[in-house]
Amino acid sequence: MKYFTTFILWVFLAGTLSAATKITEVTSPGGITAWFVEEQSIPIVSISLSFQGGTVLDSVEKQGATNLMMGLLEEGAGTLDASAFLEASDDLGTRFRFRAARDSVSITASMLKSDLDKSVALLRLALISPNFDQIAFDRVREQVNSSIRAGVTDPQSVAGMAFNQLVYGDHPYGRDREGTLETVAALTPDDMRIAHQRSMTKDRLVIGVVGAITPEELGLLLDDLLADLPETSIGELTDIAVSTSADITVIDFDTPQSVAIFGTRGLPRDDPDFLTAFVLNHIMGGRVTTARLNVELRQKRGLTYGISSFLLPYRNAATFLGRLSSNNDSMAEAVNLVKSEWAKMAEFGITQEELDIAVRYLTGAYPLRFEGNAEIAGIITGLQIANLPIDYPQTRNDQVRAVTLADMNRVAARIFLPEELLFVVVGQPEGL
Amino acid sequence: MDRLLKFTALALLFMASPLTAQEVPITSYTLDNGLEIVVIEDNRAPTVTHMVWYKVGAADEPPGKSGIAHFLEHLMFKGTKAFPDGTFQQIIEANGGDDNAFASQDFTGYFQHIAVDRLPLMMEMEADRMRGLILDDAAMLTELDVVLEERALRTESDPGSLFTEQRDAALFLNHPYGTPVIGWKHEVEALTLQDALDFYELYYAPNNAILVVAGDVVPAEVLAMAEQFYGPIAPSDGIKPRVRPQEPPQTSARRLVYRDDRVANPYVIRNYLAPNRKSGNQQQAAALTLLADLLGGGGISSLMGRRLQLDEGIALSTGAFYRGQSYDPNSFGVFVVPRPGVTLEEAEARMDATLQFLLENGVEPERLARSKRQLLAAQIYAMDSQRGLAQRYGAALTSGLTIADVQAWPDVLQAVTAEDIQAAAQDLFDIRRSVTGYLTGPEASQ
């Protein structure tokens, strides 16, 4: 068999990381630290800023404040109103994105080398001196409202919200990131200022930079951009223990295809077994054709276009989740297959062959992630948030290869908990 | 602050430096069997994107067989004699690569993203399935269920997608662009193994394909490798010129209303029939590209955004889009999502007033200059995406354009004048060649 020989030949070459992705730590004269990859071949600079905290710091009454605040940063700052800000951004060819996630608010900025100083000055305005004027506030709030309304009629989002409420209860993780129509209606521009002061402080900030700039230039840039941020903020959450039971909650929704979210408690990012669990999840529900759920539901039976599972380690709560969609007449069969795969994995674990295949894929695919300046800036920011060492990209594949079958099967029993596997199904599934 | 004053203050602070167009070096070649090859060098990381694009898409399907191009795209992963039973993807995954495929009206493409030293293996496997696909009924029927699930996910679960299908069907009276790429459900359900094999044998051949390789490669080595793996494949003598049924003169404006309980934010959208980019003659398409950007490309900084979102405050969002890269003439669209309390009729009237304003007043030179700068900036950012560069060439070359057209495009865009845009708008905005659609929820006020 010709392919077999080729296959063996190629396999052991995988997993070398480009020298270009050597990360260094840069500290500005003012004491701001960033992880940095110098990439001079394209005249752009990409910056990823992530402030830990996020929408979960909103109080019950002010749900949605952080999300709306992030949507307003580019809607007028300093002497510029929303149009003037956007026009300046267009003129300079900058690409700014402002996002509010549960655990962090983030800004990604790609800028042209030719106008770097002016682009930084513009971004600084948005970070330090947003206006939150009433006109822009009213307009963007209407857009958020439309997004909230759309969520109520979207089966995926209905399933997500219901699952979060069941799993996290009254904890902020159980609430919607965008807030509700009621809480958003009650927000004011002053709430934006409070959320801004609370969210974006130096003690919460993690930075990744990739691009055509020297470390010295970057140090000066960081001070220009960020020195005037407040030093510290308040507001932290306590960890919560997630617990689920083996129920199926069906939410009636008039649609030909049901969607399901399923899951249990998971592992926090700093758990010593996290990497092993990551490899296990890859074997069960990773985005590869050989993943067990893909083989059983899609390849063998054509029950779904896509099914996947993933570990979701929030800062204060960890879950292990999966998603799938299937026509109303086949969802019951799909759910039963997921349950039996979960039980099989918990009881029998995996084989050495499965582990070998997973390790080959994961170690080969890892270097491919380091492509594109903005992507790399995001990755090196993520490494810092996860408290990983700066040489992690160089050692990560060795750590994956070091996972043993015994580890895998011990952790399989730990994370695959069929007696706790909760399903939320939205649609009109027959027989559920 | 006065608008003019503000502009001056802004100009002092944020006046941008001049930009020049940047081009990525490419090498091209055609094998004796007709396979066209494009090599794009990107030496930042030891990776490669390997793509094969076939000059066949949904618009080339036989009548009554809608969805066969996309269904065949799924079946291409089933196996060959050399790589049977799904080993194609297993081998790629065992090598740490990612792969996928896509189908559109004008092309069907397959790609892998993998460590660059695996390029020969990718070529070996992709060349093998160009002519060597083996299918059986069991595999076919299971995959048909997957495709129906995909249609349920992408189309039937999304009222906006269902509405788009109806609008496209109404816009194209005769051209197959009126049929959805994924296929009408009742026709997809009836597709057979023979349909797939017939389509495959007719269209999958080196003289109907483009090979695009982007990554950390040496062009001469890629060409030699391509000669080795793709060179021996015999061309097909069944490839005919792509002549699809064309539109008759359109003389009647069409209006559609689609109601669906799942619609939370109603909108009005209008598509006009529009010319496409033509090889050696891209000026009008360039003017339309800039028109789309100036009219509705940048949120509140575009003409519709300024008028309807900021000044009049009647819209949540607005936009314009242009499908210019297309083998045959396609469409130009504008839409308005009104604020709650504003009817779709009012929104449409204000949208029309904006189009009328543009026809009468043209575009402002300073805004045109800004749009052009953004296009130059986009050209620089595009160099950061290996796959994006590969897609640019693959999509153009399967849509009737040449490498020279792709390379000329940035300059053609920069040469567009305000007069060109106004003239293009005057040709375009003919209500008789349009479809206006209302997407509404259960309690629509219309």
Interface residues (C-beta under 8 A of the other chain):
Chain A: K2 Y3 T6 F7 W10 V11 L13 A14 G15 T16 S18 A20 T21 E39 S41 I42 P43 I44 T79 L80 D81 A82 S83 A84 L86 E87 A88 D90 D91 L92 G93 R95 S110 L112 S114 D115 K118 A121 L122 R139 E142 Q143 N145 S146 R149 A150 V152 T153 D154 P155 D254 T255 P256 Q257 V259 V288 T289 T290 R298 Q299 K300 R301 G302 L303 T304 Y305 G306 S325 S326 N327 I357 R360 Y361 L362 T363 G364 A365 Y366 P367 L368 F370 E371 G372 N373 A374
Chain B: M1 K6 F7 A9 L10 L13 F14 M15 A16 S17 L19 N43 R44 A45 P46 T47 F77 A82 F83 G86 T87 Q89 Q90 I91 E93 A94 N95 G96 G97 D98 H113 I114 A115 D117 R118 L121 E124 M125 L141 T142 E143 L144 D145 V146 V147 L148 E149 E150 A152 L153 E156 S157 D261 R262 V263 A264 N265 G298 G299 I300 S301 R306 Q309 L310 G313 L316 S317 V337 R339 P340 R370 R373 Q374 L376 A377 I380 Y381 M383 D384 S385 Q386 G441
